[in-house]
Amino acid sequence: MKVLIKDPELRQYLAAGGGWTANVDEADDFIVTTIAYNFARQRMPSHFEIVLHLPETNELIVFAEGLGRALISLAA
């Protein structure tokens, strides 16, 4: 299972380099949901979703939603 941060407006996932990708295989895996949530809360300027990706079935589950506090967005 992968723990991902998704921008619901862009419909993309945060990639390891700080950019965004539509491909879940290229998304950064935060491993732990609380780490992903805290990271997104501090660094996202707007709404975000924490998504669980199950590679075996390619299933995506929205685990949590939140509102970021950052004044500027991550690299687009």
PDB file of N, CA, C and O in Angstrom:
ATOM      1  N   MET A   1       0.836  -1.174   0.000  1.00  0.00           N
ATOM      2  CA  MET A   1       0.000   0.000   0.000  1.00  0.00           C
ATOM      3  C   MET A   1       0.886   1.245   0.000  1.00  0.00           C
ATOM      4  O   MET A   1       1.900   1.303   0.695  1.00  0.00           O
ATOM      5  N   LYS A   2       0.483   2.234  -0.792  1.00  0.00           N
ATOM      6  CA  LYS A   2       1.176   3.519  -0.837  1.00  0.00           C
ATOM      7  C   LYS A   2       0.271   4.588  -0.239  1.00  0.00           C
ATOM      8  O   LYS A   2      -0.949   4.540  -0.395  1.00  0.00           O
ATOM      9  N   VAL A   3       0.878   5.549   0.446  1.00  0.00           N
ATOM     10  CA  VAL A   3       0.157   6.682   1.024  1.00  0.00           C
ATOM     11  C   VAL A   3       0.547   7.916   0.213  1.00  0.00           C
ATOM     12  O   VAL A   3       1.711   8.316   0.193  1.00  0.00           O
ATOM     13  N   LEU A   4      -0.437   8.512  -0.455  1.00  0.00           N
ATOM     14  CA  LEU A   4      -0.182   9.597  -1.398  1.00  0.00           C
ATOM     15  C   LEU A   4      -0.897  10.870  -0.978  1.00  0.00           C
ATOM     16  O   LEU A   4      -1.891  10.836  -0.253  1.00  0.00           O
ATOM     17  N   ILE A   5      -0.369  11.995  -1.450  1.00  0.00           N
ATOM     18  CA  ILE A   5      -1.040  13.288  -1.296  1.00  0.00           C
ATOM     19  C   ILE A   5      -1.578  13.681  -2.663  1.00  0.00           C
ATOM     20  O   ILE A   5      -0.851  13.686  -3.657  1.00  0.00           O
ATOM     21  N   LYS A   6      -2.867  14.011  -2.694  1.00  0.00           N
ATOM     22  CA  LYS A   6      -3.509  14.380  -3.952  1.00  0.00           C
ATOM     23  C   LYS A   6      -4.058  15.794  -3.869  1.00  0.00           C
ATOM     24  O   LYS A   6      -4.638  16.194  -2.859  1.00  0.00           O
ATOM     25  N   ASP A   7      -3.867  16.538  -4.940  1.00  0.00           N
ATOM     26  CA  ASP A   7      -4.514  17.834  -5.091  1.00  0.00           C
ATOM     27  C   ASP A   7      -5.809  17.565  -5.842  1.00  0.00           C
ATOM     28  O   ASP A   7      -5.771  17.266  -7.035  1.00  0.00           O
ATOM     29  N   PRO A   8      -6.967  17.665  -5.167  1.00  0.00           N
ATOM     30  CA  PRO A   8      -8.221  17.320  -5.831  1.00  0.00           C
ATOM     31  C   PRO A   8      -8.596  18.257  -6.974  1.00  0.00           C
ATOM     32  O   PRO A   8      -9.332  17.860  -7.877  1.00  0.00           O
ATOM     33  N   GLU A   9      -8.103  19.488  -6.950  1.00  0.00           N
ATOM     34  CA  GLU A   9      -8.393  20.415  -8.044  1.00  0.00           C
ATOM     35  C   GLU A   9      -7.586  20.067  -9.287  1.00  0.00           C
ATOM     36  O   GLU A   9      -8.110  20.093 -10.400  1.00  0.00           O
ATOM     37  N   LEU A  10      -6.309  19.742  -9.097  1.00  0.00           N
ATOM     38  CA  LEU A  10      -5.460  19.335 -10.223  1.00  0.00           C
ATOM     39  C   LEU A  10      -5.733  17.901 -10.653  1.00  0.00           C
ATOM     40  O   LEU A  10      -5.457  17.511 -11.787  1.00  0.00           O
ATOM     41  N   ARG A  11      -6.288  17.116  -9.711  1.00  0.00           N
ATOM     42  CA  ARG A  11      -6.474  15.670  -9.910  1.00  0.00           C
ATOM     43  C   ARG A  11      -5.146  14.991 -10.159  1.00  0.00           C
ATOM     44  O   ARG A  11      -5.031  14.094 -10.994  1.00  0.00           O
ATOM     45  N   GLN A  12      -4.125  15.445  -9.401  1.00  0.00           N
ATOM     46  CA  GLN A  12      -2.790  14.876  -9.526  1.00  0.00           C
ATOM     47  C   GLN A  12      -2.217  14.613  -8.142  1.00  0.00           C
ATOM     48  O   GLN A  12      -2.716  15.103  -7.129  1.00  0.00           O
ATOM     49  N   TYR A  13      -1.145  13.817  -8.135  1.00  0.00           N
ATOM     50  CA  TYR A  13      -0.495  13.388  -6.904  1.00  0.00           C
ATOM     51  C   TYR A  13       0.872  14.049  -6.775  1.00  0.00           C
ATOM     52  O   TYR A  13       1.541  14.321  -7.772  1.00  0.00           O
ATOM     53  N   LEU A  14       1.275  14.300  -5.541  1.00  0.00           N
ATOM     54  CA  LEU A  14       2.585  14.887  -5.294  1.00  0.00           C
ATOM     55  C   LEU A  14       3.671  13.875  -5.651  1.00  0.00           C
ATOM     56  O   LEU A  14       3.659  12.739  -5.178  1.00  0.00           O
ATOM     57  N   ALA A  15       4.606  14.306  -6.490  1.00  0.00           N
ATOM     58  CA  ALA A  15       5.712  13.447  -6.918  1.00  0.00           C
ATOM     59  C   ALA A  15       6.913  13.688  -6.014  1.00  0.00           C
ATOM     60  O   ALA A  15       6.973  14.690  -5.303  1.00  0.00           O
ATOM     61  N   ALA A  16       7.861  12.770  -6.046  1.00  0.00           N
ATOM     62  CA  ALA A  16       9.036  12.831  -5.181  1.00  0.00           C
ATOM     63  C   ALA A  16       9.823  14.120  -5.358  1.00  0.00           C
ATOM     64  O   ALA A  16      10.385  14.620  -4.383  1.00  0.00           O
ATOM     65  N   GLY A  17       9.885  14.669  -6.541  1.00  0.00           N
ATOM     66  CA  GLY A  17      10.648  15.886  -6.793  1.00  0.00           C
ATOM     67  C   GLY A  17       9.928  17.165  -6.402  1.00  0.00           C
ATOM     68  O   GLY A  17      10.479  18.255  -6.561  1.00  0.00           O
ATOM     69  N   GLY A  18       8.702  17.052  -5.892  1.00  0.00           N
ATOM     70  CA  GLY A  18       7.946  18.231  -5.502  1.00  0.00           C
ATOM     71  C   GLY A  18       6.959  18.699  -6.539  1.00  0.00           C
ATOM     72  O   GLY A  18       6.156  19.593  -6.271  1.00  0.00           O
ATOM     73  N   GLY A  19       7.004  18.106  -7.733  1.00  0.00           N
ATOM     74  CA  GLY A  19       6.039  18.444  -8.773  1.00  0.00           C
ATOM     75  C   GLY A  19       4.793  17.581  -8.637  1.00  0.00           C
ATOM     76  O   GLY A  19       4.581  16.926  -7.616  1.00  0.00           O
ATOM     77  N   TRP A  20       3.982  17.590  -9.674  1.00  0.00           N
ATOM     78  CA  TRP A  20       2.727  16.849  -9.666  1.00  0.00           C
ATOM     79  C   TRP A  20       2.685  15.866 -10.819  1.00  0.00           C
ATOM     80  O   TRP A  20       3.257  16.115 -11.880  1.00  0.00           O
ATOM     81  N   THR A  21       2.003  14.740 -10.606  1.00  0.00           N
ATOM     82  CA  THR A  21       1.876  13.710 -11.624  1.00  0.00           C
ATOM     83  C   THR A  21       0.486  13.084 -11.560  1.00  0.00           C
ATOM     84  O   THR A  21      -0.100  12.950 -10.486  1.00  0.00           O
ATOM     85  N   ALA A  22      -0.024  12.707 -12.717  1.00  0.00           N
ATOM     86  CA  ALA A  22      -1.297  11.993 -12.769  1.00  0.00           C
ATOM     87  C   ALA A  22      -1.084  10.492 -12.590  1.00  0.00           C
ATOM     88  O   ALA A  22      -2.042   9.746 -12.389  1.00  0.00           O
ATOM     89  N   ASN A  23       0.163  10.055 -12.663  1.00  0.00           N
ATOM     90  CA  ASN A  23       0.515   8.638 -12.579  1.00  0.00           C
ATOM     91  C   ASN A  23       0.801   8.250 -11.123  1.00  0.00           C
ATOM     92  O   ASN A  23       1.764   8.740 -10.533  1.00  0.00           O
ATOM     93  N   VAL A  24      -0.019   7.384 -10.546  1.00  0.00           N
ATOM     94  CA  VAL A  24       0.178   6.991  -9.144  1.00  0.00           C
ATOM     95  C   VAL A  24       1.507   6.280  -8.921  1.00  0.00           C
ATOM     96  O   VAL A  24       2.041   6.304  -7.811  1.00  0.00           O
ATOM     97  N   ASP A  25       2.048   5.647  -9.960  1.00  0.00           N
ATOM     98  CA  ASP A  25       3.338   4.962  -9.827  1.00  0.00           C
ATOM     99  C   ASP A  25       4.490   5.944  -9.659  1.00  0.00           C
ATOM    100  O   ASP A  25       5.538   5.576  -9.128  1.00  0.00           O
ATOM    101  N   GLU A  26       4.313   7.192 -10.106  1.00  0.00           N
ATOM    102  CA  GLU A  26       5.344   8.214  -9.981  1.00  0.00           C
ATOM    103  C   GLU A  26       5.157   9.082  -8.736  1.00  0.00           C
ATOM    104  O   GLU A  26       5.997   9.932  -8.440  1.00  0.00           O
ATOM    105  N   ALA A  27       4.064   8.871  -8.011  1.00  0.00           N
ATOM    106  CA  ALA A  27       3.764   9.677  -6.829  1.00  0.00           C
ATOM    107  C   ALA A  27       4.673   9.295  -5.663  1.00  0.00           C
ATOM    108  O   ALA A  27       5.107   8.149  -5.542  1.00  0.00           O
ATOM    109  N   ASP A  28       4.948  10.268  -4.820  1.00  0.00           N
ATOM    110  CA  ASP A  28       5.771  10.059  -3.631  1.00  0.00           C
ATOM    111  C   ASP A  28       4.977   9.266  -2.597  1.00  0.00           C
ATOM    112  O   ASP A  28       3.844   9.625  -2.278  1.00  0.00           O
ATOM    113  N   ASP A  29       5.561   8.197  -2.073  1.00  0.00           N
ATOM    114  CA  ASP A  29       4.920   7.360  -1.060  1.00  0.00           C
ATOM    115  C   ASP A  29       5.358   7.841   0.315  1.00  0.00           C
ATOM    116  O   ASP A  29       6.538   7.768   0.659  1.00  0.00           O
ATOM    117  N   PHE A  30       4.401   8.334   1.103  1.00  0.00           N
ATOM    118  CA  PHE A  30       4.709   8.838   2.435  1.00  0.00           C
ATOM    119  C   PHE A  30       4.701   7.748   3.497  1.00  0.00           C
ATOM    120  O   PHE A  30       5.063   8.005   4.645  1.00  0.00           O
ATOM    121  N   ILE A  31       4.297   6.545   3.136  1.00  0.00           N
ATOM    122  CA  ILE A  31       4.313   5.334   3.960  1.00  0.00           C
ATOM    123  C   ILE A  31       3.340   5.407   5.141  1.00  0.00           C
ATOM    124  O   ILE A  31       2.618   4.442   5.392  1.00  0.00           O
ATOM    125  N   VAL A  32       3.304   6.521   5.870  1.00  0.00           N
ATOM    126  CA  VAL A  32       2.475   6.665   7.064  1.00  0.00           C
ATOM    127  C   VAL A  32       1.465   7.799   6.841  1.00  0.00           C
ATOM    128  O   VAL A  32       1.844   8.889   6.412  1.00  0.00           O
ATOM    129  N   THR A  33       0.190   7.546   7.129  1.00  0.00           N
ATOM    130  CA  THR A  33      -0.851   8.540   6.866  1.00  0.00           C
ATOM    131  C   THR A  33      -0.661   9.822   7.669  1.00  0.00           C
ATOM    132  O   THR A  33      -0.914  10.909   7.149  1.00  0.00           O
ATOM    133  N   THR A  34      -0.227   9.723   8.911  1.00  0.00           N
ATOM    134  CA  THR A  34      -0.052  10.937   9.721  1.00  0.00           C
ATOM    135  C   THR A  34       1.079  11.807   9.188  1.00  0.00           C
ATOM    136  O   THR A  34       0.996  13.034   9.248  1.00  0.00           O
ATOM    137  N   ILE A  35       2.120  11.195   8.675  1.00  0.00           N
ATOM    138  CA  ILE A  35       3.225  11.957   8.085  1.00  0.00           C
ATOM    139  C   ILE A  35       2.726  12.683   6.835  1.00  0.00           C
ATOM    140  O   ILE A  35       3.022  13.863   6.647  1.00  0.00           O
ATOM    141  N   ALA A  36       1.979  11.993   5.988  1.00  0.00           N
ATOM    142  CA  ALA A  36       1.437  12.609   4.773  1.00  0.00           C
ATOM    143  C   ALA A  36       0.496  13.749   5.126  1.00  0.00           C
ATOM    144  O   ALA A  36       0.563  14.817   4.518  1.00  0.00           O
ATOM    145  N   TYR A  37      -0.379  13.537   6.099  1.00  0.00           N
ATOM    146  CA  TYR A  37      -1.345  14.567   6.478  1.00  0.00           C
ATOM    147  C   TYR A  37      -0.642  15.806   7.024  1.00  0.00           C
ATOM    148  O   TYR A  37      -0.967  16.926   6.628  1.00  0.00           O
ATOM    149  N   ASN A  38       0.309  15.619   7.922  1.00  0.00           N
ATOM    150  CA  ASN A  38       1.033  16.756   8.506  1.00  0.00           C
ATOM    151  C   ASN A  38       1.850  17.499   7.452  1.00  0.00           C
ATOM    152  O   ASN A  38       1.911  18.728   7.468  1.00  0.00           O
ATOM    153  N   PHE A  39       2.473  16.764   6.542  1.00  0.00           N
ATOM    154  CA  PHE A  39       3.227  17.376   5.454  1.00  0.00           C
ATOM    155  C   PHE A  39       2.298  18.241   4.602  1.00  0.00           C
ATOM    156  O   PHE A  39       2.606  19.400   4.324  1.00  0.00           O
ATOM    157  N   ALA A  40       1.167  17.680   4.192  1.00  0.00           N
ATOM    158  CA  ALA A  40       0.220  18.408   3.346  1.00  0.00           C
ATOM    159  C   ALA A  40      -0.373  19.602   4.082  1.00  0.00           C
ATOM    160  O   ALA A  40      -0.570  20.662   3.486  1.00  0.00           O
ATOM    161  N   ARG A  41      -0.653  19.444   5.347  1.00  0.00           N
ATOM    162  CA  ARG A  41      -1.243  20.531   6.144  1.00  0.00           C
ATOM    163  C   ARG A  41      -0.305  21.740   6.190  1.00  0.00           C
ATOM    164  O   ARG A  41      -0.759  22.884   6.147  1.00  0.00           O
ATOM    165  N   GLN A  42       0.989  21.485   6.275  1.00  0.00           N
ATOM    166  CA  GLN A  42       1.974  22.564   6.345  1.00  0.00           C
ATOM    167  C   GLN A  42       2.351  23.135   4.984  1.00  0.00           C
ATOM    168  O   GLN A  42       2.693  24.313   4.887  1.00  0.00           O
ATOM    169  N   ARG A  43       2.295  22.318   3.925  1.00  0.00           N
ATOM    170  CA  ARG A  43       2.864  22.737   2.639  1.00  0.00           C
ATOM    171  C   ARG A  43       1.868  22.968   1.510  1.00  0.00           C
ATOM    172  O   ARG A  43       2.230  23.523   0.473  1.00  0.00           O
ATOM    173  N   MET A  44       0.635  22.556   1.694  1.00  0.00           N
ATOM    174  CA  MET A  44      -0.368  22.772   0.654  1.00  0.00           C
ATOM    175  C   MET A  44      -1.091  24.091   0.919  1.00  0.00           C
ATOM    176  O   MET A  44      -1.371  24.407   2.075  1.00  0.00           O
ATOM    177  N   PRO A  45      -1.402  24.869  -0.119  1.00  0.00           N
ATOM    178  CA  PRO A  45      -2.085  26.143   0.085  1.00  0.00           C
ATOM    179  C   PRO A  45      -3.609  26.022   0.110  1.00  0.00           C
ATOM    180  O   PRO A  45      -4.305  26.986   0.429  1.00  0.00           O
ATOM    181  N   SER A  46      -4.121  24.855  -0.221  1.00  0.00           N
ATOM    182  CA  SER A  46      -5.573  24.689  -0.284  1.00  0.00           C
ATOM    183  C   SER A  46      -5.939  23.250   0.075  1.00  0.00           C
ATOM    184  O   SER A  46      -5.194  22.564   0.774  1.00  0.00           O
ATOM    185  N   HIS A  47      -7.082  22.809  -0.409  1.00  0.00           N
ATOM    186  CA  HIS A  47      -7.559  21.469  -0.083  1.00  0.00           C
ATOM    187  C   HIS A  47      -6.592  20.391  -0.583  1.00  0.00           C
ATOM    188  O   HIS A  47      -5.912  20.553  -1.596  1.00  0.00           O
ATOM    189  N   PHE A  48      -6.558  19.290   0.166  1.00  0.00           N
ATOM    190  CA  PHE A  48      -5.766  18.133  -0.227  1.00  0.00           C
ATOM    191  C   PHE A  48      -6.479  16.873   0.224  1.00  0.00           C
ATOM    192  O   PHE A  48      -7.372  16.908   1.070  1.00  0.00           O
ATOM    193  N   GLU A  49      -6.066  15.767  -0.357  1.00  0.00           N
ATOM    194  CA  GLU A  49      -6.574  14.457   0.051  1.00  0.00           C
ATOM    195  C   GLU A  49      -5.394  13.540   0.332  1.00  0.00           C
ATOM    196  O   GLU A  49      -4.378  13.593  -0.361  1.00  0.00           O
ATOM    197  N   ILE A  50      -5.530  12.709   1.339  1.00  0.00           N
ATOM    198  CA  ILE A  50      -4.586  11.630   1.581  1.00  0.00           C
ATOM    199  C   ILE A  50      -5.246  10.383   0.986  1.00  0.00           C
ATOM    200  O   ILE A  50      -6.347   9.993   1.374  1.00  0.00           O
ATOM    201  N   VAL A  51      -4.546   9.778   0.040  1.00  0.00           N
ATOM    202  CA  VAL A  51      -5.106   8.666  -0.717  1.00  0.00           C
ATOM    203  C   VAL A  51      -4.272   7.414  -0.484  1.00  0.00           C
ATOM    204  O   VAL A  51      -3.042   7.458  -0.522  1.00  0.00           O
ATOM    205  N   LEU A  52      -4.948   6.307  -0.244  1.00  0.00           N
ATOM    206  CA  LEU A  52      -4.277   5.017  -0.138  1.00  0.00           C
ATOM    207  C   LEU A  52      -4.372   4.338  -1.496  1.00  0.00           C
ATOM    208  O   LEU A  52      -5.453   4.224  -2.075  1.00  0.00           O
ATOM    209  N   HIS A  53      -3.230   3.891  -1.994  1.00  0.00           N
ATOM    210  CA  HIS A  53      -3.198   3.192  -3.281  1.00  0.00           C
ATOM    211  C   HIS A  53      -2.805   1.741  -3.034  1.00  0.00           C
ATOM    212  O   HIS A  53      -1.752   1.459  -2.463  1.00  0.00           O
ATOM    213  N   LEU A  54      -3.663   0.829  -3.470  1.00  0.00           N
ATOM    214  CA  LEU A  54      -3.394  -0.602  -3.355  1.00  0.00           C
ATOM    215  C   LEU A  54      -2.924  -1.102  -4.717  1.00  0.00           C
ATOM    216  O   LEU A  54      -3.745  -1.328  -5.606  1.00  0.00           O
ATOM    217  N   PRO A  55      -1.609  -1.280  -4.897  1.00  0.00           N
ATOM    218  CA  PRO A  55      -1.075  -1.636  -6.219  1.00  0.00           C
ATOM    219  C   PRO A  55      -1.590  -2.977  -6.750  1.00  0.00           C
ATOM    220  O   PRO A  55      -1.704  -3.163  -7.961  1.00  0.00           O
ATOM    221  N   GLU A  56      -1.898  -3.901  -5.852  1.00  0.00           N
ATOM    222  CA  GLU A  56      -2.345  -5.225  -6.286  1.00  0.00           C
ATOM    223  C   GLU A  56      -3.641  -5.143  -7.098  1.00  0.00           C
ATOM    224  O   GLU A  56      -3.827  -5.893  -8.057  1.00  0.00           O
ATOM    225  N   THR A  57      -4.525  -4.237  -6.713  1.00  0.00           N
ATOM    226  CA  THR A  57      -5.814  -4.102  -7.384  1.00  0.00           C
ATOM    227  C   THR A  57      -5.957  -2.749  -8.087  1.00  0.00           C
ATOM    228  O   THR A  57      -6.968  -2.489  -8.738  1.00  0.00           O
ATOM    229  N   ASN A  58      -4.950  -1.899  -7.954  1.00  0.00           N
ATOM    230  CA  ASN A  58      -4.949  -0.531  -8.488  1.00  0.00           C
ATOM    231  C   ASN A  58      -6.095   0.301  -7.899  1.00  0.00           C
ATOM    232  O   ASN A  58      -6.587   1.229  -8.540  1.00  0.00           O
ATOM    233  N   GLU A  59      -6.511  -0.034  -6.687  1.00  0.00           N
ATOM    234  CA  GLU A  59      -7.593   0.671  -6.012  1.00  0.00           C
ATOM    235  C   GLU A  59      -7.063   1.918  -5.322  1.00  0.00           C
ATOM    236  O   GLU A  59      -5.975   1.912  -4.747  1.00  0.00           O
ATOM    237  N   LEU A  60      -7.851   2.992  -5.386  1.00  0.00           N
ATOM    238  CA  LEU A  60      -7.518   4.255  -4.729  1.00  0.00           C
ATOM    239  C   LEU A  60      -8.612   4.567  -3.716  1.00  0.00           C
ATOM    240  O   LEU A  60      -9.795   4.589  -4.058  1.00  0.00           O
ATOM    241  N   ILE A  61      -8.216   4.809  -2.472  1.00  0.00           N
ATOM    242  CA  ILE A  61      -9.158   5.076  -1.395  1.00  0.00           C
ATOM    243  C   ILE A  61      -8.810   6.414  -0.754  1.00  0.00           C
ATOM    244  O   ILE A  61      -7.691   6.594  -0.274  1.00  0.00           O
ATOM    245  N   VAL A  62      -9.742   7.343  -0.740  1.00  0.00           N
ATOM    246  CA  VAL A  62      -9.510   8.615  -0.046  1.00  0.00           C
ATOM    247  C   VAL A  62      -9.628   8.344   1.446  1.00  0.00           C
ATOM    248  O   VAL A  62     -10.701   8.003   1.944  1.00  0.00           O
ATOM    249  N   PHE A  63      -8.518   8.500   2.149  1.00  0.00           N
ATOM    250  CA  PHE A  63      -8.441   8.203   3.571  1.00  0.00           C
ATOM    251  C   PHE A  63      -8.795   9.425   4.425  1.00  0.00           C
ATOM    252  O   PHE A  63      -9.461   9.301   5.453  1.00  0.00           O
ATOM    253  N   ALA A  64      -8.345  10.600   3.988  1.00  0.00           N
ATOM    254  CA  ALA A  64      -8.577  11.829   4.754  1.00  0.00           C
ATOM    255  C   ALA A  64      -8.546  13.015   3.801  1.00  0.00           C
ATOM    256  O   ALA A  64      -7.978  12.947   2.711  1.00  0.00           O
ATOM    257  N   GLU A  65      -9.167  14.096   4.238  1.00  0.00           N
ATOM    258  CA  GLU A  65      -9.145  15.355   3.508  1.00  0.00           C
ATOM    259  C   GLU A  65      -8.735  16.450   4.476  1.00  0.00           C
ATOM    260  O   GLU A  65      -8.947  16.335   5.683  1.00  0.00           O
ATOM    261  N   GLY A  66      -8.150  17.503   3.946  1.00  0.00           N
ATOM    262  CA  GLY A  66      -7.744  18.597   4.813  1.00  0.00           C
ATOM    263  C   GLY A  66      -7.562  19.882   4.045  1.00  0.00           C
ATOM    264  O   GLY A  66      -7.711  19.934   2.824  1.00  0.00           O
ATOM    265  N   LEU A  67      -7.236  20.916   4.792  1.00  0.00           N
ATOM    266  CA  LEU A  67      -6.989  22.231   4.229  1.00  0.00           C
ATOM    267  C   LEU A  67      -5.593  22.669   4.644  1.00  0.00           C
ATOM    268  O   LEU A  67      -5.290  22.768   5.833  1.00  0.00           O
ATOM    269  N   GLY A  68      -4.749  22.930   3.656  1.00  0.00           N
ATOM    270  CA  GLY A  68      -3.381  23.331   3.925  1.00  0.00           C
ATOM    271  C   GLY A  68      -3.283  24.757   4.434  1.00  0.00           C
ATOM    272  O   GLY A  68      -4.216  25.550   4.301  1.00  0.00           O
ATOM    273  N   ARG A  69      -2.128  25.070   5.025  1.00  0.00           N
ATOM    274  CA  ARG A  69      -1.877  26.396   5.609  1.00  0.00           C
ATOM    275  C   ARG A  69      -0.840  27.206   4.848  1.00  0.00           C
ATOM    276  O   ARG A  69      -0.603  28.366   5.183  1.00  0.00           O
ATOM    277  N   ALA A  70      -0.221  26.625   3.838  1.00  0.00           N
ATOM    278  CA  ALA A  70       0.855  27.303   3.130  1.00  0.00           C
ATOM    279  C   ALA A  70       0.342  28.508   2.356  1.00  0.00           C
ATOM    280  O   ALA A  70      -0.790  28.505   1.870  1.00  0.00           O
ATOM    281  N   LEU A  71       1.164  29.526   2.242  1.00  0.00           N
ATOM    282  CA  LEU A  71       0.792  30.733   1.512  1.00  0.00           C
ATOM    283  C   LEU A  71       1.089  30.614   0.025  1.00  0.00           C
ATOM    284  O   LEU A  71       0.465  31.287  -0.794  1.00  0.00           O
ATOM    285  N   ILE A  72       2.057  29.744  -0.327  1.00  0.00           N
ATOM    286  CA  ILE A  72       2.391  29.523  -1.731  1.00  0.00           C
ATOM    287  C   ILE A  72       2.298  28.030  -2.028  1.00  0.00           C
ATOM    288  O   ILE A  72       2.458  27.198  -1.135  1.00  0.00           O
ATOM    289  N   SER A  73       2.042  27.702  -3.283  1.00  0.00           N
ATOM    290  CA  SER A  73       1.867  26.300  -3.645  1.00  0.00           C
ATOM    291  C   SER A  73       3.202  25.625  -3.931  1.00  0.00           C
ATOM    292  O   SER A  73       4.214  26.277  -4.187  1.00  0.00           O
ATOM    293  N   LEU A  74       3.168  24.296  -3.878  1.00  0.00           N
ATOM    294  CA  LEU A  74       4.317  23.490  -4.269  1.00  0.00           C
ATOM    295  C   LEU A  74       4.512  23.641  -5.769  1.00  0.00           C
ATOM    296  O   LEU A  74       3.615  24.113  -6.469  1.00  0.00           O
ATOM    297  N   ALA A  75       5.663  23.248  -6.261  1.00  0.00           N
ATOM    298  CA  ALA A  75       5.972  23.375  -7.693  1.00  0.00           C
ATOM    299  C   ALA A  75       4.885  22.732  -8.538  1.00  0.00           C
ATOM    300  O   ALA A  75       4.411  21.636  -8.240  1.00  0.00           O
ATOM    301  N   ALA A  76       4.504  23.421  -9.580  1.00  0.00           N
ATOM    302  CA  ALA A  76       3.460  22.885 -10.491  1.00  0.00           C
ATOM    303  C   ALA A  76       4.087  22.196 -11.673  1.00  0.00           C
ATOM    304  O   ALA A  76       3.377  21.687 -12.539  1.00  0.00           O
TER     305      ALA A  76
END
